[in-house]
Amino acid sequence: MEYRIDKNGLVDRLSAWNDYLKRKVRLIACGGTALTLLNIKESTKDIDLLVPDVKEHEYLVKVLKQLGYQSVSGWGLSRDDGFIFDLFRGKAVHTTELLDSPLEKDKHIPIKEFTRIYLGVLNYYDLIISKLFRAAAVDFEDCLFLFRDKRREIDLKYLEKRFYGTASYDVSEEKIIKNWKHFLKLIKKEQIRQ
């Protein structure tokens, strides 16, 4: 059975975590989680959160393990409810190293602030870039959803410049650039249809 969680479910879960924390923790949603929080997708099966501050990451993982969460993958923690929370540390989403900390001004979108947890969403540019680096079919689809929904707020030339800048630090630069070119073709195909 595939478990999915919607925006309200995500906020409720983080609210429950908030009650057990004694220190501030800043979370920046990425991937499908970000798209769910932005109301672009109805739900997500994976919960992807960046914890940019290393000390905050260590503290959150420690508290969650005390609450019964167990390591299930590289960055993943889960309990018996079927959801995996990938808690990425620093400024890397999966294997994509972002150019800037998502905590910097204009690098994330504020969503909600609890007493201890601050929740934001990765900016549109880094969200698209990190998904295109993974390049599964669902990632291209998600990027198109985001681009379609936020077209007026996304500068394609700036996105391309930022994409190439991020790719220049990756060992698979040429392969990743092919992902960008494929995404551009998808955008053009969609614009022709409209």
C-alpha positions in Angstrom: 0.0 0.0 0.0 1.3 3.4 -0.9 0.9 6.1 1.8 0.4 9.7 0.8 0.3 12.8 2.9 -1.4 16.1 2.1 -0.6 19.7 3.2 -2.8 19.5 6.3 -1.3 16.2 7.3 2.3 17.6 6.9 1.5 20.6 9.0 -0.2 18.5 11.7 2.9 16.2 11.8 5.3 19.1 12.2 3.0 20.6 14.8 3.3 17.4 16.8 7.1 17.4 16.5 7.1 21.0 17.6 5.6 20.0 21.0 8.6 17.8 21.8 11.3 20.3 20.8 13.0 22.6 23.3 15.1 24.5 20.7 14.4 26.2 17.4 14.7 24.1 14.2 14.4 25.5 10.7 13.1 23.2 8.0 13.0 24.0 4.3 10.7 21.7 2.3 12.0 20.5 -1.1 10.8 18.0 -3.7 7.2 16.9 -3.8 6.8 18.1 -0.2 7.5 21.7 -1.3 5.0 21.3 -4.2 2.4 20.0 -1.7 2.9 22.9 0.7 2.7 25.3 -2.3 -0.7 23.8 -3.3 0.7 22.6 -6.6 0.3 18.9 -5.8 -2.4 17.4 -3.7 -0.2 15.1 -1.7 3.3 13.5 -1.6 4.5 10.0 -0.6 8.0 11.1 0.4 8.6 13.9 2.9 11.7 15.8 1.9 13.0 18.4 4.3 16.3 20.3 4.4 17.7 21.1 7.8 20.4 23.6 6.7 21.9 24.1 10.2 24.0 21.0 11.1 23.4 21.4 14.9 19.7 21.8 14.3 19.7 18.6 12.2 21.6 16.6 14.8 19.2 17.8 17.5 16.0 17.1 15.5 17.2 13.5 14.6 18.0 12.9 18.2 14.6 14.0 19.4 12.8 12.0 16.6 14.7 8.8 17.5 13.6 9.3 21.1 10.0 9.4 19.7 10.5 6.1 18.0 11.7 7.0 14.5 14.3 4.8 13.1 16.9 5.2 10.3 15.6 3.6 7.1 17.9 5.0 4.4 20.7 7.5 4.0 18.8 10.5 5.4 15.4 8.8 6.0 13.6 8.3 9.3 10.4 6.4 9.8 8.0 5.1 12.4 5.3 2.5 11.9 3.0 4.7 9.9 4.6 4.1 6.5 5.9 7.6 5.9 9.6 8.3 5.4 11.0 11.7 6.4 14.2 12.4 4.5 16.0 15.0 6.6 18.8 16.4 4.4 21.6 18.3 6.2 23.2 21.5 5.1 22.5 22.7 1.5 22.3 19.3 -0.3 19.1 17.9 -1.6 19.8 14.2 -2.2 23.1 14.5 -4.1 22.5 18.0 -5.4 24.6 20.6 -3.7 22.8 24.0 -3.9 24.7 27.1 -4.6 23.5 28.9 -1.5 22.1 28.0 1.9 18.3 27.9 1.7 18.2 30.0 4.8 19.6 33.0 3.0 17.3 35.9 2.1 15.2 35.1 -1.0 16.4 31.4 -1.1 13.2 30.1 0.5 9.5 31.0 0.9 8.1 31.1 4.4 5.2 28.8 5.1 4.5 28.6 8.8 6.2 29.3 12.1 5.4 27.2 15.1 6.9 27.9 18.6 10.0 25.9 17.8 9.8 24.9 14.2 10.2 27.3 11.3 8.9 25.9 8.0 9.8 27.2 4.6 9.8 26.0 1.0 12.9 26.0 -1.2 12.7 28.8 -3.8 11.3 27.9 -7.2 14.7 28.0 -9.0 16.5 25.6 -6.6 13.4 23.4 -6.4 13.4 22.9 -10.2 17.1 22.5 -10.3 17.2 19.8 -7.6 14.4 17.9 -9.3 16.1 18.1 -12.7 19.3 16.8 -11.2 17.4 13.6 -10.2 15.5 13.5 -13.5 13.0 10.7 -12.9 9.8 11.0 -15.0 8.0 12.3 -11.9 10.6 15.0 -11.4 10.2 16.4 -15.0 6.4 16.3 -14.4 6.7 18.1 -11.1 9.0 20.8 -12.7 6.3 21.3 -15.4 3.6 21.7 -12.8 5.7 24.3 -10.9 6.7 26.1 -14.0 3.1 26.2 -15.3 1.7 27.4 -11.9 4.4 30.0 -11.2 5.4 31.0 -14.8 5.0 34.7 -14.1 7.4 34.5 -11.1 10.1 32.4 -12.8 12.7 34.1 -15.0 13.8 31.3 -17.4 17.1 33.0 -18.3 18.0 33.3 -14.6 16.9 29.7 -14.0 19.2 28.5 -16.8 22.1 30.5 -15.5 21.6 29.1 -12.0 21.1 25.6 -13.4 24.4 25.7 -15.3 26.2 27.2 -12.2 25.0 24.4 -10.0 25.8 21.8 -12.6 29.4 23.1 -12.9 30.1 21.6 -9.4 28.7 18.2 -10.2 30.8 15.3 -11.4 28.1 14.3 -14.0 27.8 17.9 -15.4 27.3 16.8 -19.1 24.6 14.3 -18.1 22.8 16.8 -16.0 22.9 19.5 -18.7 21.0 17.0 -21.0 18.3 17.0 -18.3 18.0 20.8 -18.6 17.8 20.6 -22.4 15.0 17.9 -22.1 13.1 20.2 -19.7 13.3 23.1 -22.2 11.9 20.8 -24.9 9.0 19.9 -22.6 8.3 23.6 -21.9 8.4 24.4 -25.6 6.1 21.5 -26.4 3.6 22.7 -23.8 3.7 26.3 -25.0 2.9 25.1 -28.6 -0.1 23.2 -27.2 -1.6 26.3 -25.6 
